[in-house]
Amino acid sequence: MRDIGKRLKRMVRQESDSRGRSSESISRRVLANVGHELKENPPAVLEKTRRKKGKAAAGRQRIAILLNKARRRGARIPRR
């Protein structure tokens, strides 16, 4: 689970916005905020997934939820 941050950092696109800030820094800030939010208040569906499918599947689902929320908030993360 520790390498999640490294993988997410590699996924962020590098561009700049109208104020000259790189979208990479904006996207990383959004990812950090969303990650903190999920850590503080995890969705109930993660617990159900962990019970039914296991810890690895719940981890993958957590990342999917995190990326989805970050994209909605404006992070520039390409879809794969």
mmCIF file of the N, C-alpha and C atoms, coordinates in Angstrom:
data_MODEL
# 
_entry.id   MODEL 
# 
loop_
_atom_site.group_PDB 
_atom_site.id 
_atom_site.type_symbol 
_atom_site.label_atom_id 
_atom_site.label_alt_id 
_atom_site.label_comp_id 
_atom_site.label_asym_id 
_atom_site.label_entity_id 
_atom_site.label_seq_id 
_atom_site.pdbx_PDB_ins_code 
_atom_site.Cartn_x 
_atom_site.Cartn_y 
_atom_site.Cartn_z 
_atom_site.occupancy 
_atom_site.B_iso_or_equiv 
_atom_site.pdbx_formal_charge 
_atom_site.auth_seq_id 
_atom_site.auth_comp_id 
_atom_site.auth_asym_id 
_atom_site.auth_atom_id 
_atom_site.pdbx_PDB_model_num 
ATOM 1   N N  . MET A 1 1  ? 0.816   -1.198  0.000   1.00 0.00 ? 1  MET A N  1 
ATOM 2   C CA . MET A 1 1  ? 0.000   0.000   0.000   1.00 0.00 ? 1  MET A CA 1 
ATOM 3   C C  . MET A 1 1  ? 0.862   1.265   0.000   1.00 0.00 ? 1  MET A C  1 
ATOM 4   N N  . ARG A 1 2  ? 2.131   1.167   0.394   1.00 0.00 ? 2  ARG A N  1 
ATOM 5   C CA . ARG A 1 2  ? 2.962   2.352   0.491   1.00 0.00 ? 2  ARG A CA 1 
ATOM 6   C C  . ARG A 1 2  ? 3.296   2.955   -0.860  1.00 0.00 ? 2  ARG A C  1 
ATOM 7   N N  . ASP A 1 3  ? 3.352   2.144   -1.905  1.00 0.00 ? 3  ASP A N  1 
ATOM 8   C CA . ASP A 1 3  ? 3.743   2.658   -3.211  1.00 0.00 ? 3  ASP A CA 1 
ATOM 9   C C  . ASP A 1 3  ? 2.583   3.303   -3.965  1.00 0.00 ? 3  ASP A C  1 
ATOM 10  N N  . ILE A 1 4  ? 1.418   3.431   -3.360  1.00 0.00 ? 4  ILE A N  1 
ATOM 11  C CA . ILE A 1 4  ? 0.268   4.041   -4.023  1.00 0.00 ? 4  ILE A CA 1 
ATOM 12  C C  . ILE A 1 4  ? 0.569   5.487   -4.379  1.00 0.00 ? 4  ILE A C  1 
ATOM 13  N N  . GLY A 1 5  ? 1.154   6.222   -3.437  1.00 0.00 ? 5  GLY A N  1 
ATOM 14  C CA . GLY A 1 5  ? 1.479   7.623   -3.688  1.00 0.00 ? 5  GLY A CA 1 
ATOM 15  C C  . GLY A 1 5  ? 2.427   7.784   -4.860  1.00 0.00 ? 5  GLY A C  1 
ATOM 16  N N  . LYS A 1 6  ? 3.420   6.923   -4.952  1.00 0.00 ? 6  LYS A N  1 
ATOM 17  C CA . LYS A 1 6  ? 4.375   7.001   -6.058  1.00 0.00 ? 6  LYS A CA 1 
ATOM 18  C C  . LYS A 1 6  ? 3.684   6.722   -7.390  1.00 0.00 ? 6  LYS A C  1 
ATOM 19  N N  . ARG A 1 7  ? 2.808   5.718   -7.392  1.00 0.00 ? 7  ARG A N  1 
ATOM 20  C CA . ARG A 1 7  ? 2.093   5.407   -8.638  1.00 0.00 ? 7  ARG A CA 1 
ATOM 21  C C  . ARG A 1 7  ? 1.180   6.542   -9.050  1.00 0.00 ? 7  ARG A C  1 
ATOM 22  N N  . LEU A 1 8  ? 0.502   7.176   -8.087  1.00 0.00 ? 8  LEU A N  1 
ATOM 23  C CA . LEU A 1 8  ? -0.400  8.273   -8.409  1.00 0.00 ? 8  LEU A CA 1 
ATOM 24  C C  . LEU A 1 8  ? 0.379   9.476   -8.925  1.00 0.00 ? 8  LEU A C  1 
ATOM 25  N N  . LYS A 1 9  ? 1.544   9.743   -8.361  1.00 0.00 ? 9  LYS A N  1 
ATOM 26  C CA . LYS A 1 9  ? 2.361   10.870  -8.806  1.00 0.00 ? 9  LYS A CA 1 
ATOM 27  C C  . LYS A 1 9  ? 2.773   10.692  -10.259 1.00 0.00 ? 9  LYS A C  1 
ATOM 28  N N  . ARG A 1 10 ? 3.074   9.455   -10.651 1.00 0.00 ? 10 ARG A N  1 
ATOM 29  C CA . ARG A 1 10 ? 3.477   9.204   -12.037 1.00 0.00 ? 10 ARG A CA 1 
ATOM 30  C C  . ARG A 1 10 ? 2.328   9.389   -13.018 1.00 0.00 ? 10 ARG A C  1 
ATOM 31  N N  . MET A 1 11 ? 1.081   9.262   -12.537 1.00 0.00 ? 11 MET A N  1 
ATOM 32  C CA . MET A 1 11 ? -0.075  9.333   -13.423 1.00 0.00 ? 11 MET A CA 1 
ATOM 33  C C  . MET A 1 11 ? -0.486  10.767  -13.757 1.00 0.00 ? 11 MET A C  1 
ATOM 34  N N  . VAL A 1 12 ? -0.031  11.729  -12.972 1.00 0.00 ? 12 VAL A N  1 
ATOM 35  C CA . VAL A 1 12 ? -0.484  13.109  -13.118 1.00 0.00 ? 12 VAL A CA 1 
ATOM 36  C C  . VAL A 1 12 ? 0.170   13.746  -14.338 1.00 0.00 ? 12 VAL A C  1 
ATOM 37  N N  . ARG A 1 13 ? -0.627  14.399  -15.149 1.00 0.00 ? 13 ARG A N  1 
ATOM 38  C CA . ARG A 1 13 ? -0.117  15.091  -16.330 1.00 0.00 ? 13 ARG A CA 1 
ATOM 39  C C  . ARG A 1 13 ? 0.535   16.410  -15.948 1.00 0.00 ? 13 ARG A C  1 
ATOM 40  N N  . GLN A 1 14 ? 1.520   16.829  -16.726 1.00 0.00 ? 14 GLN A N  1 
ATOM 41  C CA . GLN A 1 14 ? 2.185   18.098  -16.456 1.00 0.00 ? 14 GLN A CA 1 
ATOM 42  C C  . GLN A 1 14 ? 1.740   19.129  -17.492 1.00 0.00 ? 14 GLN A C  1 
ATOM 43  N N  . GLU A 1 15 ? 0.992   20.117  -17.051 1.00 0.00 ? 15 GLU A N  1 
ATOM 44  C CA . GLU A 1 15 ? 0.566   21.238  -17.879 1.00 0.00 ? 15 GLU A CA 1 
ATOM 45  C C  . GLU A 1 15 ? 0.499   22.446  -16.965 1.00 0.00 ? 15 GLU A C  1 
ATOM 46  N N  . SER A 1 16 ? 0.208   23.632  -17.514 1.00 0.00 ? 16 SER A N  1 
ATOM 47  C CA . SER A 1 16 ? 0.083   24.791  -16.634 1.00 0.00 ? 16 SER A CA 1 
ATOM 48  C C  . SER A 1 16 ? -1.266  25.458  -16.873 1.00 0.00 ? 16 SER A C  1 
ATOM 49  N N  . ASP A 1 17 ? -1.774  26.119  -15.842 1.00 0.00 ? 17 ASP A N  1 
ATOM 50  C CA . ASP A 1 17 ? -3.060  26.791  -15.958 1.00 0.00 ? 17 ASP A CA 1 
ATOM 51  C C  . ASP A 1 17 ? -2.848  28.262  -16.300 1.00 0.00 ? 17 ASP A C  1 
ATOM 52  N N  . SER A 1 18 ? -3.931  29.044  -16.291 1.00 0.00 ? 18 SER A N  1 
ATOM 53  C CA . SER A 1 18 ? -3.861  30.446  -16.701 1.00 0.00 ? 18 SER A CA 1 
ATOM 54  C C  . SER A 1 18 ? -3.024  31.298  -15.748 1.00 0.00 ? 18 SER A C  1 
ATOM 55  N N  . ARG A 1 19 ? -2.862  30.867  -14.509 1.00 0.00 ? 19 ARG A N  1 
ATOM 56  C CA . ARG A 1 19 ? -2.071  31.633  -13.547 1.00 0.00 ? 19 ARG A CA 1 
ATOM 57  C C  . ARG A 1 19 ? -0.599  31.247  -13.550 1.00 0.00 ? 19 ARG A C  1 
ATOM 58  N N  . GLY A 1 20 ? -0.231  30.316  -14.397 1.00 0.00 ? 20 GLY A N  1 
ATOM 59  C CA . GLY A 1 20 ? 1.151   29.890  -14.481 1.00 0.00 ? 20 GLY A CA 1 
ATOM 60  C C  . GLY A 1 20 ? 1.517   28.757  -13.537 1.00 0.00 ? 20 GLY A C  1 
ATOM 61  N N  . ARG A 1 21 ? 0.572   28.311  -12.739 1.00 0.00 ? 21 ARG A N  1 
ATOM 62  C CA . ARG A 1 21 ? 0.841   27.180  -11.855 1.00 0.00 ? 21 ARG A CA 1 
ATOM 63  C C  . ARG A 1 21 ? 0.769   25.907  -12.669 1.00 0.00 ? 21 ARG A C  1 
ATOM 64  N N  . SER A 1 22 ? 1.640   24.979  -12.370 1.00 0.00 ? 22 SER A N  1 
ATOM 65  C CA . SER A 1 22 ? 1.594   23.731  -13.125 1.00 0.00 ? 22 SER A CA 1 
ATOM 66  C C  . SER A 1 22 ? 0.412   22.908  -12.638 1.00 0.00 ? 22 SER A C  1 
ATOM 67  N N  . SER A 1 23 ? -0.246  22.252  -13.565 1.00 0.00 ? 23 SER A N  1 
ATOM 68  C CA . SER A 1 23 ? -1.387  21.416  -13.176 1.00 0.00 ? 23 SER A CA 1 
ATOM 69  C C  . SER A 1 23 ? -0.919  20.209  -12.393 1.00 0.00 ? 23 SER A C  1 
ATOM 70  N N  . GLU A 1 24 ? 0.383   19.905  -12.528 1.00 0.00 ? 24 GLU A N  1 
ATOM 71  C CA . GLU A 1 24 ? 0.917   18.793  -11.747 1.00 0.00 ? 24 GLU A CA 1 
ATOM 72  C C  . GLU A 1 24 ? 0.827   19.107  -10.260 1.00 0.00 ? 24 GLU A C  1 
ATOM 73  N N  . SER A 1 25 ? 1.207   20.328  -9.883  1.00 0.00 ? 25 SER A N  1 
ATOM 74  C CA . SER A 1 25 ? 1.148   20.674  -8.454  1.00 0.00 ? 25 SER A CA 1 
ATOM 75  C C  . SER A 1 25 ? -0.305  20.784  -7.988  1.00 0.00 ? 25 SER A C  1 
ATOM 76  N N  . ILE A 1 26 ? -1.173  21.309  -8.846  1.00 0.00 ? 26 ILE A N  1 
ATOM 77  C CA . ILE A 1 26 ? -2.596  21.408  -8.514  1.00 0.00 ? 26 ILE A CA 1 
ATOM 78  C C  . ILE A 1 26 ? -3.172  20.006  -8.345  1.00 0.00 ? 26 ILE A C  1 
ATOM 79  N N  . SER A 1 27 ? -2.838  19.110  -9.282  1.00 0.00 ? 27 SER A N  1 
ATOM 80  C CA . SER A 1 27 ? -3.361  17.750  -9.237  1.00 0.00 ? 27 SER A CA 1 
ATOM 81  C C  . SER A 1 27 ? -2.859  17.004  -8.011  1.00 0.00 ? 27 SER A C  1 
ATOM 82  N N  . ARG A 1 28 ? -1.592  17.216  -7.661  1.00 0.00 ? 28 ARG A N  1 
ATOM 83  C CA . ARG A 1 28 ? -1.061  16.544  -6.477  1.00 0.00 ? 28 ARG A CA 1 
ATOM 84  C C  . ARG A 1 28 ? -1.744  17.045  -5.208  1.00 0.00 ? 28 ARG A C  1 
ATOM 85  N N  . ARG A 1 29 ? -2.038  18.344  -5.174  1.00 0.00 ? 29 ARG A N  1 
ATOM 86  C CA . ARG A 1 29 ? -2.724  18.898  -4.016  1.00 0.00 ? 29 ARG A CA 1 
ATOM 87  C C  . ARG A 1 29 ? -4.138  18.319  -3.912  1.00 0.00 ? 29 ARG A C  1 
ATOM 88  N N  . VAL A 1 30 ? -4.823  18.220  -5.057  1.00 0.00 ? 30 VAL A N  1 
ATOM 89  C CA . VAL A 1 30 ? -6.174  17.642  -5.074  1.00 0.00 ? 30 VAL A CA 1 
ATOM 90  C C  . VAL A 1 30 ? -6.117  16.182  -4.628  1.00 0.00 ? 30 VAL A C  1 
ATOM 91  N N  . LEU A 1 31 ? -5.136  15.429  -5.148  1.00 0.00 ? 31 LEU A N  1 
ATOM 92  C CA . LEU A 1 31 ? -4.996  14.026  -4.755  1.00 0.00 ? 31 LEU A CA 1 
ATOM 93  C C  . LEU A 1 31 ? -4.726  13.896  -3.256  1.00 0.00 ? 31 LEU A C  1 
ATOM 94  N N  . ALA A 1 32 ? -3.882  14.772  -2.722  1.00 0.00 ? 32 ALA A N  1 
ATOM 95  C CA . ALA A 1 32 ? -3.581  14.718  -1.299  1.00 0.00 ? 32 ALA A CA 1 
ATOM 96  C C  . ALA A 1 32 ? -4.833  15.001  -0.471  1.00 0.00 ? 32 ALA A C  1 
ATOM 97  N N  . ASN A 1 33 ? -5.617  15.997  -0.892  1.00 0.00 ? 33 ASN A N  1 
ATOM 98  C CA . ASN A 1 33 ? -6.838  16.336  -0.162  1.00 0.00 ? 33 ASN A CA 1 
ATOM 99  C C  . ASN A 1 33 ? -7.850  15.198  -0.203  1.00 0.00 ? 33 ASN A C  1 
ATOM 100 N N  . VAL A 1 34 ? -8.033  14.624  -1.385  1.00 0.00 ? 34 VAL A N  1 
ATOM 101 C CA . VAL A 1 34 ? -8.988  13.521  -1.525  1.00 0.00 ? 34 VAL A CA 1 
ATOM 102 C C  . VAL A 1 34 ? -8.504  12.301  -0.742  1.00 0.00 ? 34 VAL A C  1 
ATOM 103 N N  . GLY A 1 35 ? -7.197  12.028  -0.798  1.00 0.00 ? 35 GLY A N  1 
ATOM 104 C CA . GLY A 1 35 ? -6.644  10.898  -0.056  1.00 0.00 ? 35 GLY A CA 1 
ATOM 105 C C  . GLY A 1 35 ? -6.846  11.056  1.441   1.00 0.00 ? 35 GLY A C  1 
ATOM 106 N N  . HIS A 1 36 ? -6.645  12.274  1.929   1.00 0.00 ? 36 HIS A N  1 
ATOM 107 C CA . HIS A 1 36 ? -6.851  12.539  3.349   1.00 0.00 ? 36 HIS A CA 1 
ATOM 108 C C  . HIS A 1 36 ? -8.325  12.352  3.720   1.00 0.00 ? 36 HIS A C  1 
ATOM 109 N N  . GLU A 1 37 ? -9.198  12.815  2.837   1.00 0.00 ? 37 GLU A N  1 
ATOM 110 C CA . GLU A 1 37 ? -10.641 12.673  3.077   1.00 0.00 ? 37 GLU A CA 1 
ATOM 111 C C  . GLU A 1 37 ? -11.046 11.198  3.139   1.00 0.00 ? 37 GLU A C  1 
ATOM 112 N N  . LEU A 1 38 ? -10.523 10.389  2.208   1.00 0.00 ? 38 LEU A N  1 
ATOM 113 C CA . LEU A 1 38 ? -10.858 8.959   2.196   1.00 0.00 ? 38 LEU A CA 1 
ATOM 114 C C  . LEU A 1 38 ? -10.286 8.247   3.418   1.00 0.00 ? 38 LEU A C  1 
ATOM 115 N N  . LYS A 1 39 ? -9.129  8.697   3.890   1.00 0.00 ? 39 LYS A N  1 
ATOM 116 C CA . LYS A 1 39 ? -8.525  8.081   5.068   1.00 0.00 ? 39 LYS A CA 1 
ATOM 117 C C  . LYS A 1 39 ? -9.353  8.396   6.317   1.00 0.00 ? 39 LYS A C  1 
ATOM 118 N N  . GLU A 1 40 ? -9.822  9.637   6.409   1.00 0.00 ? 40 GLU A N  1 
ATOM 119 C CA . GLU A 1 40 ? -10.608 10.057  7.569   1.00 0.00 ? 40 GLU A CA 1 
ATOM 120 C C  . GLU A 1 40 ? -12.016 9.449   7.568   1.00 0.00 ? 40 GLU A C  1 
ATOM 121 N N  . ASN A 1 41 ? -12.622 9.356   6.389   1.00 0.00 ? 41 ASN A N  1 
ATOM 122 C CA . ASN A 1 41 ? -14.009 8.912   6.289   1.00 0.00 ? 41 ASN A CA 1 
ATOM 123 C C  . ASN A 1 41 ? -14.160 7.949   5.105   1.00 0.00 ? 41 ASN A C  1 
ATOM 124 N N  . PRO A 1 42 ? -13.705 6.704   5.253   1.00 0.00 ? 42 PRO A N  1 
ATOM 125 C CA . PRO A 1 42 ? -13.778 5.770   4.122   1.00 0.00 ? 42 PRO A CA 1 
ATOM 126 C C  . PRO A 1 42 ? -15.220 5.391   3.792   1.00 0.00 ? 42 PRO A C  1 
ATOM 127 N N  . PRO A 1 43 ? -15.527 5.212   2.509   1.00 0.00 ? 43 PRO A N  1 
ATOM 128 C CA . PRO A 1 43 ? -16.876 4.788   2.121   1.00 0.00 ? 43 PRO A CA 1 
ATOM 129 C C  . PRO A 1 43 ? -17.183 3.387   2.660   1.00 0.00 ? 43 PRO A C  1 
ATOM 130 N N  . ALA A 1 44 ? -18.444 3.148   2.969   1.00 0.00 ? 44 ALA A N  1 
ATOM 131 C CA . ALA A 1 44 ? -18.871 1.856   3.513   1.00 0.00 ? 44 ALA A CA 1 
ATOM 132 C C  . ALA A 1 44 ? -18.644 0.728   2.511   1.00 0.00 ? 44 ALA A C  1 
ATOM 133 N N  . VAL A 1 45 ? -18.676 1.061   1.229   1.00 0.00 ? 45 VAL A N  1 
ATOM 134 C CA . VAL A 1 45 ? -18.527 0.031   0.202   1.00 0.00 ? 45 VAL A CA 1 
ATOM 135 C C  . VAL A 1 45 ? -17.139 -0.622  0.274   1.00 0.00 ? 45 VAL A C  1 
ATOM 136 N N  . LEU A 1 46 ? -16.126 0.096   0.782   1.00 0.00 ? 46 LEU A N  1 
ATOM 137 C CA . LEU A 1 46 ? -14.793 -0.493  0.900   1.00 0.00 ? 46 LEU A CA 1 
ATOM 138 C C  . LEU A 1 46 ? -14.780 -1.646  1.902   1.00 0.00 ? 46 LEU A C  1 
ATOM 139 N N  . GLU A 1 47 ? -15.493 -1.482  2.989   1.00 0.00 ? 47 GLU A N  1 
ATOM 140 C CA . GLU A 1 47 ? -15.551 -2.540  3.996   1.00 0.00 ? 47 GLU A CA 1 
ATOM 141 C C  . GLU A 1 47 ? -16.269 -3.774  3.437   1.00 0.00 ? 47 GLU A C  1 
ATOM 142 N N  . LYS A 1 48 ? -17.351 -3.543  2.694   1.00 0.00 ? 48 LYS A N  1 
ATOM 143 C CA . LYS A 1 48 ? -18.065 -4.669  2.077   1.00 0.00 ? 48 LYS A CA 1 
ATOM 144 C C  . LYS A 1 48 ? -17.174 -5.400  1.096   1.00 0.00 ? 48 LYS A C  1 
ATOM 145 N N  . THR A 1 49 ? -16.429 -4.625  0.280   1.00 0.00 ? 49 THR A N  1 
ATOM 146 C CA . THR A 1 49 ? -15.539 -5.241  -0.700  1.00 0.00 ? 49 THR A CA 1 
ATOM 147 C C  . THR A 1 49 ? -14.445 -6.030  -0.004  1.00 0.00 ? 49 THR A C  1 
ATOM 148 N N  . ARG A 1 50 ? -13.891 -5.476  1.076   1.00 0.00 ? 50 ARG A N  1 
ATOM 149 C CA . ARG A 1 50 ? -12.838 -6.170  1.801   1.00 0.00 ? 50 ARG A CA 1 
ATOM 150 C C  . ARG A 1 50 ? -13.335 -7.506  2.353   1.00 0.00 ? 50 ARG A C  1 
ATOM 151 N N  . ARG A 1 51 ? -14.559 -7.507  2.881   1.00 0.00 ? 51 ARG A N  1 
ATOM 152 C CA . ARG A 1 51 ? -15.113 -8.746  3.426   1.00 0.00 ? 51 ARG A CA 1 
ATOM 153 C C  . ARG A 1 51 ? -15.388 -9.774  2.336   1.00 0.00 ? 51 ARG A C  1 
ATOM 154 N N  . LYS A 1 52 ? -15.941 -9.309  1.213   1.00 0.00 ? 52 LYS A N  1 
ATOM 155 C CA . LYS A 1 52 ? -16.345 -10.249 0.155   1.00 0.00 ? 52 LYS A CA 1 
ATOM 156 C C  . LYS A 1 52 ? -15.186 -10.682 -0.735  1.00 0.00 ? 52 LYS A C  1 
ATOM 157 N N  . LYS A 1 53 ? -14.331 -9.734  -1.139  1.00 0.00 ? 53 LYS A N  1 
ATOM 158 C CA . LYS A 1 53 ? -13.308 -10.026 -2.145  1.00 0.00 ? 53 LYS A CA 1 
ATOM 159 C C  . LYS A 1 53 ? -11.886 -10.034 -1.601  1.00 0.00 ? 53 LYS A C  1 
ATOM 160 N N  . GLY A 1 54 ? -11.662 -9.427  -0.429  1.00 0.00 ? 54 GLY A N  1 
ATOM 161 C CA . GLY A 1 54 ? -10.319 -9.431  0.149   1.00 0.00 ? 54 GLY A CA 1 
ATOM 162 C C  . GLY A 1 54 ? -9.685  -8.051  0.175   1.00 0.00 ? 54 GLY A C  1 
ATOM 163 N N  . LYS A 1 55 ? -8.550  -7.988  0.853   1.00 0.00 ? 55 LYS A N  1 
ATOM 164 C CA . LYS A 1 55 ? -7.857  -6.726  1.083   1.00 0.00 ? 55 LYS A CA 1 
ATOM 165 C C  . LYS A 1 55 ? -7.329  -6.105  -0.214  1.00 0.00 ? 55 LYS A C  1 
ATOM 166 N N  . ALA A 1 56 ? -6.798  -6.924  -1.110  1.00 0.00 ? 56 ALA A N  1 
ATOM 167 C CA . ALA A 1 56 ? -6.230  -6.414  -2.357  1.00 0.00 ? 56 ALA A CA 1 
ATOM 168 C C  . ALA A 1 56 ? -7.304  -5.758  -3.222  1.00 0.00 ? 56 ALA A C  1 
ATOM 169 N N  . ALA A 1 57 ? -8.465  -6.386  -3.320  1.00 0.00 ? 57 ALA A N  1 
ATOM 170 C CA . ALA A 1 57 ? -9.557  -5.829  -4.121  1.00 0.00 ? 57 ALA A CA 1 
ATOM 171 C C  . ALA A 1 57 ? -10.054 -4.524  -3.510  1.00 0.00 ? 57 ALA A C  1 
ATOM 172 N N  . ALA A 1 58 ? -10.105 -4.460  -2.186  1.00 0.00 ? 58 ALA A N  1 
ATOM 173 C CA . ALA A 1 58 ? -10.532 -3.227  -1.520  1.00 0.00 ? 58 ALA A CA 1 
ATOM 174 C C  . ALA A 1 58 ? -9.529  -2.113  -1.767  1.00 0.00 ? 58 ALA A C  1 
ATOM 175 N N  . GLY A 1 59 ? -8.246  -2.454  -1.808  1.00 0.00 ? 59 GLY A N  1 
ATOM 176 C CA . GLY A 1 59 ? -7.207  -1.460  -2.104  1.00 0.00 ? 59 GLY A CA 1 
ATOM 177 C C  . GLY A 1 59 ? -7.347  -0.906  -3.509  1.00 0.00 ? 59 GLY A C  1 
ATOM 178 N N  . ARG A 1 60 ? -7.614  -1.804  -4.462  1.00 0.00 ? 60 ARG A N  1 
ATOM 179 C CA . ARG A 1 60 ? -7.810  -1.352  -5.848  1.00 0.00 ? 60 ARG A CA 1 
ATOM 180 C C  . ARG A 1 60 ? -9.040  -0.461  -5.958  1.00 0.00 ? 60 ARG A C  1 
ATOM 181 N N  . GLN A 1 61 ? -10.100 -0.833  -5.243  1.00 0.00 ? 61 GLN A N  1 
ATOM 182 C CA . GLN A 1 61 ? -11.321 -0.033  -5.284  1.00 0.00 ? 61 GLN A CA 1 
ATOM 183 C C  . GLN A 1 61 ? -11.087 1.327   -4.642  1.00 0.00 ? 61 GLN A C  1 
ATOM 184 N N  . ARG A 1 62 ? -10.292 1.383   -3.571  1.00 0.00 ? 62 ARG A N  1 
ATOM 185 C CA . ARG A 1 62 ? -9.979  2.654   -2.912  1.00 0.00 ? 62 ARG A CA 1 
ATOM 186 C C  . ARG A 1 62 ? -9.263  3.585   -3.890  1.00 0.00 ? 62 ARG A C  1 
ATOM 187 N N  . ILE A 1 63 ? -8.311  3.041   -4.640  1.00 0.00 ? 63 ILE A N  1 
ATOM 188 C CA . ILE A 1 63 ? -7.588  3.849   -5.625  1.00 0.00 ? 63 ILE A CA 1 
ATOM 189 C C  . ILE A 1 63 ? -8.539  4.344   -6.706  1.00 0.00 ? 63 ILE A C  1 
ATOM 190 N N  . ALA A 1 64 ? -9.442  3.478   -7.168  1.00 0.00 ? 64 ALA A N  1 
ATOM 191 C CA . ALA A 1 64 ? -10.405 3.879   -8.200  1.00 0.00 ? 64 ALA A CA 1 
ATOM 192 C C  . ALA A 1 64 ? -11.307 5.005   -7.703  1.00 0.00 ? 64 ALA A C  1 
ATOM 193 N N  . ILE A 1 65 ? -11.770 4.904   -6.459  1.00 0.00 ? 65 ILE A N  1 
ATOM 194 C CA . ILE A 1 65 ? -12.612 5.951   -5.890  1.00 0.00 ? 65 ILE A CA 1 
ATOM 195 C C  . ILE A 1 65 ? -11.819 7.244   -5.752  1.00 0.00 ? 65 ILE A C  1 
ATOM 196 N N  . LEU A 1 66 ? -10.573 7.128   -5.291  1.00 0.00 ? 66 LEU A N  1 
ATOM 197 C CA . LEU A 1 66 ? -9.717  8.298   -5.123  1.00 0.00 ? 66 LEU A CA 1 
ATOM 198 C C  . LEU A 1 66 ? -9.495  9.016   -6.450  1.00 0.00 ? 66 LEU A C  1 
ATOM 199 N N  . LEU A 1 67 ? -9.163  8.277   -7.486  1.00 0.00 ? 67 LEU A N  1 
ATOM 200 C CA . LEU A 1 67 ? -8.920  8.891   -8.799  1.00 0.00 ? 67 LEU A CA 1 
ATOM 201 C C  . LEU A 1 67 ? -10.186 9.515   -9.363  1.00 0.00 ? 67 LEU A C  1 
ATOM 202 N N  . ASN A 1 68 ? -11.324 8.857   -9.183  1.00 0.00 ? 68 ASN A N  1 
ATOM 203 C CA . ASN A 1 68 ? -12.585 9.384   -9.675  1.00 0.00 ? 68 ASN A CA 1 
ATOM 204 C C  . ASN A 1 68 ? -12.924 10.710  -8.998  1.00 0.00 ? 68 ASN A C  1 
ATOM 205 N N  . LYS A 1 69 ? -12.786 10.764  -7.673  1.00 0.00 ? 69 LYS A N  1 
ATOM 206 C CA . LYS A 1 69 ? -13.076 12.001  -6.948  1.00 0.00 ? 69 LYS A CA 1 
ATOM 207 C C  . LYS A 1 69 ? -12.103 13.104  -7.339  1.00 0.00 ? 69 LYS A C  1 
ATOM 208 N N  . ALA A 1 70 ? -10.833 12.760  -7.514  1.00 0.00 ? 70 ALA A N  1 
ATOM 209 C CA . ALA A 1 70 ? -9.832  13.756  -7.887  1.00 0.00 ? 70 ALA A CA 1 
ATOM 210 C C  . ALA A 1 70 ? -10.115 14.314  -9.280  1.00 0.00 ? 70 ALA A C  1 
ATOM 211 N N  . ARG A 1 71 ? -10.491 13.445  -10.216 1.00 0.00 ? 71 ARG A N  1 
ATOM 212 C CA . ARG A 1 71 ? -10.817 13.925  -11.571 1.00 0.00 ? 71 ARG A CA 1 
ATOM 213 C C  . ARG A 1 71 ? -12.014 14.863  -11.543 1.00 0.00 ? 71 ARG A C  1 
ATOM 214 N N  . ARG A 1 72 ? -13.015 14.552  -10.717 1.00 0.00 ? 72 ARG A N  1 
ATOM 215 C CA . ARG A 1 72 ? -14.185 15.429  -10.611 1.00 0.00 ? 72 ARG A CA 1 
ATOM 216 C C  . ARG A 1 72 ? -13.816 16.793  -10.052 1.00 0.00 ? 72 ARG A C  1 
ATOM 217 N N  . ARG A 1 73 ? -12.788 16.829  -9.204  1.00 0.00 ? 73 ARG A N  1 
ATOM 218 C CA . ARG A 1 73 ? -12.362 18.095  -8.595  1.00 0.00 ? 73 ARG A CA 1 
ATOM 219 C C  . ARG A 1 73 ? -11.339 18.837  -9.442  1.00 0.00 ? 73 ARG A C  1 
ATOM 220 N N  . GLY A 1 74 ? -11.028 18.320  -10.627 1.00 0.00 ? 74 GLY A N  1 
ATOM 221 C CA . GLY A 1 74 ? -10.190 19.062  -11.549 1.00 0.00 ? 74 GLY A CA 1 
ATOM 222 C C  . GLY A 1 74 ? -8.764  18.588  -11.695 1.00 0.00 ? 74 GLY A C  1 
ATOM 223 N N  . ALA A 1 75 ? -8.399  17.484  -11.105 1.00 0.00 ? 75 ALA A N  1 
ATOM 224 C CA . ALA A 1 75 ? -7.037  16.955  -11.268 1.00 0.00 ? 75 ALA A CA 1 
ATOM 225 C C  . ALA A 1 75 ? -6.872  16.428  -12.689 1.00 0.00 ? 75 ALA A C  1 
ATOM 226 N N  . ARG A 1 76 ? -5.707  16.675  -13.260 1.00 0.00 ? 76 ARG A N  1 
ATOM 227 C CA . ARG A 1 76 ? -5.452  16.220  -14.635 1.00 0.00 ? 76 ARG A CA 1 
ATOM 228 C C  . ARG A 1 76 ? -4.795  14.841  -14.578 1.00 0.00 ? 76 ARG A C  1 
ATOM 229 N N  . ILE A 1 77 ? -5.619  13.811  -14.524 1.00 0.00 ? 77 ILE A N  1 
ATOM 230 C CA . ILE A 1 77 ? -5.138  12.443  -14.441 1.00 0.00 ? 77 ILE A CA 1 
ATOM 231 C C  . ILE A 1 77 ? -5.702  11.699  -15.653 1.00 0.00 ? 77 ILE A C  1 
ATOM 232 N N  . PRO A 1 78 ? -4.822  11.190  -16.526 1.00 0.00 ? 78 PRO A N  1 
ATOM 233 C CA . PRO A 1 78 ? -5.324  10.504  -17.723 1.00 0.00 ? 78 PRO A CA 1 
ATOM 234 C C  . PRO A 1 78 ? -5.985  9.174   -17.374 1.00 0.00 ? 78 PRO A C  1 
ATOM 235 N N  . ARG A 1 79 ? -6.993  8.818   -18.137 1.00 0.00 ? 79 ARG A N  1 
ATOM 236 C CA . ARG A 1 79 ? -7.636  7.518   -17.973 1.00 0.00 ? 79 ARG A CA 1 
ATOM 237 C C  . ARG A 1 79 ? -6.805  6.485   -18.709 1.00 0.00 ? 79 ARG A C  1 
ATOM 238 N N  . ARG A 1 80 ? -6.832  5.258   -18.201 1.00 0.00 ? 80 ARG A N  1 
ATOM 239 C CA . ARG A 1 80 ? -6.025  4.217   -18.841 1.00 0.00 ? 80 ARG A CA 1 
ATOM 240 C C  . ARG A 1 80 ? -6.908  3.247   -19.547 1.00 0.00 ? 80 ARG A C  1 
# 
